[in-house]
Amino acid sequence: MIALSLAEIASVVGGQTHDIPDPSVQVTAPVVRDSREVEPGSLFVAFVGERVDGHDFAEQVVRAGAVAVLASRPVGVPAIVVEDVQSALGALARHVVRRLGATLVALTGSAGKTSTKDLIAQVLRTKAPTVFTPGSLNNEIGLPLTALSATEETKFLVLEMGARGIGHIRYLTELTPPKIGLVLNVGTAHIGEFGGREQIAQAKGELVEALPEDGAAVLNADDPLVRAMASRTKAKVLLFGEADEADVRAENVRLTDTGQPAFRLCTPSGASDVTMRLYGEHHVSNALAAAAVAHELGMSAEEIATALSEAGSLSRWRMEVTERPDGVTIVNDAYNANPESMRAALRALAAMGQGRRTWAVLGKMAELGDEALAEHDAVGRLAVRLNVGKLVAVGGREASWLQLGAYNEGSWGEESVHVSDAQAAVDLLRSELRPGDVVLVKASRSVGLESIAQALLETGAEGEVAAR
């Protein structure tokens, strides 16, 4: 974080200082909410959660080097006390962003946000110091914490913005006003909370409404609901996609034998070839979005293509591909799932599994509301159409819908199986996997199927030891 005195922070957030002998002492290290992340010079933010009260860690974090605690009550150690800790954190982020000389890039969408954010960050940091959202910390707490991690050297600040309702993104843009706003897509993630795709589009479009006249809205030319957002912004509009009229587009899209996308990147400043390290054709759209942002910030097609070809996955459990010593490949995509990302993962599995036996270990897609039955059924049917070798549906009602969709699609569906929990899936796979198989593990985060991937990788490690 840029250095700020405790007195200045108290003034910015409208707080009162307590037990601070010297208000001129500066916060010079990251602002954190996790006591395990405290460094000398940090400011610790004490949130009250359902199970843990951050105020209980006040003495511990000060002993670890925190200069003060941002709190809602006095805690017996140096503290800035405010009425609402979350609002104060947002106010501090807004103040710091205004002082930064960085260009702020914000992005949103129903699917692919984190992967695209990681690509943008990896491309831009080849040009200048870049700070970006870690993982999926894209809400009213994670976003200001990311913004506060920027320093005077930061030139690009890349922020992922999530939403669970109308007004959420508008609030985030008020905390961290973007210069460039990217909207990836409007899908069915959280449709149960929003009530429909039109409502999702209304919420996502709040990002482009927040852009200044000298800013840029980067929109998906292949998604009609996103493309229509051009009318909601006063900023310049830049289209990306495979459509002919896209400003940044892909030609000659194909997958390598290992399921990695390759294409010709075409921008207004030139064209260059890209072969990605990531897996799945869905990353082409993500790469084009990142390329459009980079083009707007002055990078050449060659520079962008080189950076995209070298970029990897920075966030865990998102198409994380690991090959065991016995030749079994585990694809851990268990961080989250919605219908769009589930379809993309299945297509990637089918491409990776050419000539190999494939397994789709799938669980519940959450927050689909009235669409849940139809969407789970459709995913099960798609697995059949893609000739995935075997579907293992894990969990309760939604998993049964996955399995039933596969079964009803055709005779191959008899190869699908419904198991009650993760351990049952692990037991089944341990008994039936053989060298060369490819296993995809995917479900919504709440299901916790990453434990299956981890167990299968540990099994492979044990096999390696036994073989020695």
N, C-alpha and C positions, 0 to 999 in steps of 0.2 A: 504494500500500500504506500501511497505517497505520505510522507511524514506529516503528521498533524499533532498538535499539542492537545492534551486532555481538556484544556480550557476551550480551545476552538471546537473540539468535538461536542462538548457540552452545549456550547452556543448553537451549533448547527442543529442538534437534535432536540433542543429545548429542555435539557436535563439539568439536574442539580448534582453538584459534586459532593461526595461523602468520603471521608477518611482519606483524602488526597492531600498529602503535605505540600506537594509542589505541582500545581496545575500546568506548569510549563513543560513537564515531562511529555515526551512525544511517543506516539504509537508509530513504530517503524517496521513492524512485521505484520503478517496477515491477520485480518479480523476473522475469528473462528467461532464456531458454535460447539465444536467437539473438543472436550478437554484434552484429548489425546493429541490434538494437532497444535497445541499451544507452543510458541517459540518465544525466546526472549524478545520483548518489545511488542508482543501481540496485544490485541484487545479481545477479550472473551465476551461473547454475547450469550446471556443467560435466558434461554427459553424454558418455559414450563410445558412439558409434554405430558402425555397420558401416563407414562410410567416413570419418567425421570424429570427432576427439576434441576435445571442448570445452576440455580443459585446454590445448591448443595455442594457444588464443586469450586466455589469462589476461592476459598483458602488454598486449595490444591493448585489451581491455575496460577495464582499469584506466586506461589512457591516455585512453579515451573518457569516463571519469567514474564507472565502477563503483567502489563503495567496497570491495568484496571479491568473492571467488569462493567459491561453495559447491562443494567439490571432494572427490575421493576420495584425493588425494595432495597434498603441498605443491607449489606452483607458482611460488615465488619472488616472489610479490606477496601482498598481504593476502588471506588465505583462511581459511575455516572448513572443516576437514577432517573428513569423516565416513566410516564404513564403506560406507554405501549412499546414494548421492545421491538416488535416487528416494524411498526411505523418509524421508529427512530432509526433502525437499520436502513430502511428505505431512504430516509432523509439524508443519512450520511453518504449512501451510495450516490444519490442525486448530486450532492455537493462535490464529491470527488470526481465524478464524470464531467461535470462542468469545468473543472480545473484541468482536466487532462487535455492533451493535444491530440489524442488518438481518434481515429475514424471508427465509429461504432457500427458494426454489422449485426443485425438481428435477423433471426430466421424462425419460421414456424411451419406447421404442416401436420397432417394426420399421421404420416408414416415417414420414416427416414430422417427425422430431425437430427438425431445424435450422430448417425453415420455421416450425414452431409456436413454438420458442424465440424466434425473431426477432419473431413477432407478440406474444407475451407481453411481451417487453421493450419494444416500441413502445407497447403499451397502458399498462403500469405506469409508464413514465417520464413519462407525462402527469400522473401523480399525485405522483411523488417520484423522487429520484435512484436510478438503476437500473444495476447492473453485470450483464453477461451473457456467456455463452460466445461468443467470436468464432468464426465459421465452425463447424466440427465438431470442435473441440478438446475431445472429451468423454471422454478416457481418463485413466489414472492419472497422466499428466503434464500434459495440457492442463487438466484440471479444477482441480487445486490452483493452477496458474498463474493461472487466471481468478479463483479465490477470493482470491488474494493481491493482485489488482488493486483490490479494494474499499478504500474509505477510510472515515473517520469519518462522512462525509456520506451514505454509501450506505444506502438504506432497503430496497431489494429486491435480492437476489442470485439470478439465474436461471441455473441450471446444467443443461446437457444431459449425460445419462449414457448412455454406450454400453456394450455388453457383448458379449464373444465366448465366454462360458462361464458356468457356474454359479459364483456367488461374486463375480463382477466388480463388480456393482452394490452388493452388500453392502459390499465394500471401499470403494467411493467414498462411500457414505453414512456410513461410519465417519469418513472424512476431513472430510466436510462434511454434518453431520446436517440433513436438510430439515425444514421445518415443513409445507410443502405438497408432496405428491408426485403427479405426473400420469403416467398410463400411457395412451398413445395407442392402441396396437393390438398384436396379436401376428400377425405375418405370416411370410414365408418367407425374409427376409433372414438370411444366415449359417446357414441351416438345415443346410448341409453340416457345419458345425462343431458345432452343437448336437445334431443327430440327430433333431429333430422339433419340431413346434409346441408340444407339451406341455412339452418341455424349455425352449423359448424363454419360454413363459409362466412357468415356474418361476423363470427368471433375472430376467425383468422384474418379477415380483411381489416381489422382494427390496426394491424401493423402498418399497412400501406397508408392508411389515413393519417398516421402519426408522422409521416415523412415530410421533411421540408421541401420547398420548391427546388432547391439545388441538390436534393438527394436523388436516389434511384430506387425504383421498385423493380425487383427481379422476380418475374412471374413465369409459371409453368405454362407454356403454350399448348401443351397436350391435355391440360385439365380445364374444361370449359368454365367451371366455377372459379378457378383461380384466375384464368385469363380475364374474366369479367371484372375482376378487381381493379383493372386499369382505370375504370371510370371513377374509382373511389380515392384516387390520389392526385395530388398536384405535382408530384415528382415525375422525373423522367421514367419511362417504362422500358425495361429490357426483357425480352422474351427468351426462354431457353426451352429446349425440347427437340423432338425428332420431326416436328412439323416443318414444312418448307419455309414458312414465314418466320421461324424462330431466328433471333439474332445470333444465338449461340446454339449450335445443333451438332448432332452426331450423324455420321455417314458410315456405311459399311460396318454396321454393328454385328458382332459375332462373339461366340464364346470359345475360349481355348479348350483343349482336351481336358484340362483340369477344372473347367467351369469358371474361368476368369474372363471378364469382358474385355474386348478390344474394339477400338473404333477410331475413325478419323474425326478429330475435333476441329470444327469449323467456327471461327469467330470473325467479327468484322475486321480484325487486324491480320488475319491469316489462318492457316490450317496446320495441324500437326497430328501425328499418330500417337495413340494412347493404348497401352496394355496394362491393365490394373492388377494389383496384387490381391485385391478383394475378390470375393466369390459371389456370383449371381448377376444376371443381366439387369436387375433392378438398380444396381449401382451406376449404370450408365446415366440415368436421370439425375442421381445425386451428384455425379461427377460434372455433368453439364451445369447444374446449379452452382457448384463451386467455381467452375470455369467462368460463368457469367459474372459472378462477384469479382473474381480476380481480374477479368478483363476491364470491368468498370473502374478498378483501382490501378489500371495502367500496366498490367503484365501482358507480355506477348503470348501468342499461341504456343510457341515453342517452350517458353518458361512454364506455362501452365501445364502443358502436356508432360513435360519432364517431372514436374512435382506430383501430378496425378499418378503417373506410372510408378513413382517411388512410395506413394502414400500407403500406409497400412491401417489396421484397426487400432484405435487408441482407447476404446471403451470395452469393458469385459462383456462376454456372453452375447456378442452380436456377430453371428456367423464366424465364431472363433473356431478355426479349423486346426485340429491336432491329429497327427498320425501316430498310433501306438506302435511299439516295436514289432508287434505281430502283423502289422499291415492294416489293421482296422482303423478307419478314419472317423473321428468324432467331430461333428459340427454342432457346437454349443451356441444356439441362438435363443437361449432361454430367458433373456432379460425381459422381454415383453412380447406381446402378440396382438395383432388385430387382423381382420380379414385380408387387408392388402399385404401386410408383411408376411402373413402365413402363406399366401399364394406365391409371393416372391421367393420365400425360402424353399418351398416345394419345387419350384422350377429350377432353383439353383441345385438342389439335391439331385434332381433328374439329370441335369447337365454334368454334375460331378460324377455321377454313377454310371456313365456309359461303360458297358461291359462289366459292371460290378453289381453286386447285390445291394440294394438300398433299403433302409429302414427309416420310417418317419415316426418318431416318438412324440406325440402331440398331446397337449392338454387344453384346458379351458381358455377361451378368449373372453376376457371380462368386459363388463360395462357396455354390452350390446343391446340391452333392453329387449324390446319385442322382436328384434332381428336375430336374437341369439340362436334359436332353433334353425332357421334357414341358413345362417352363415356357417354354423358348425357342420350342418349337413353338406353344404356346398364344398367345404374344405375336404371332407371325407371323399366326396365324389371326384374332386380334382386329383387327389392322390391316385385314384384308380386310373384316371385318364392319362396321367403322366407316367404310368407303369412303375410307380414306386413299388419295390419288392414286397414290403410288409408295413402295415400301419399298426402301431401300438398306441391305442387311445388310453390316456391315463387320467383317472379321477372318477367323478360322479356323473351327474346328468348330462353335462355338456360333452363329456368324453363318450358317453353312449350315443349321442347324436353324431359325433364324428364317425364312430364305428358303423352306425346304421347307414349313414350316407355312403360309405365305401361299399357296404354289403349290397345296398340297393342299386348301386351303379352298374354292377355286373358280376360275373362269376369270380373275377379276381378278388372282389371284396370279401370272399370267404377267407382270404389270407389275412384279413384284419382281425385284431383281437382287442378286447376291452379289459384292462386290469384296474384294480381298485386304487392303487397308490404307487408312489415312486419305487418303493422297495420291491413290489411285485414286478414292476417293469425291469428293474435291475436283475432280479433273479431270472426272468425270462431271457433277457439279452445275454447274460453271462453263459447260459446254457446253450444258446443257439448261434451266437456270433461266430463267424469264421474269418480267417485272414482275407483281406481285400474288401470286406463289407464297408459301407458308408452309412453312418447313423446320424440323422438330424434330430436334435432335441429342441422343442419349441413350445412355449405356452406363455400366458400372461405372467407377469412377475409374481403375483400373489400365489401362484401354484407351486413355485419353487422347484421346477424341474431341473435346474442347474445341478442339483444333487445327483441326478441320474448320470449326467455327463461326467461329473467328478468321479463318481463310483466306477464308471467304465474306464476312465483313464487310470485310476488306481489299479484296477484289475489288469490292465495292460502292463503297468509298471511291475506288478507282482509276477506276471508271466515272463518279463525280461529277466528278472532276478532268478526265477526258477530255471530258465533256459541256460543260465550261466553255471 
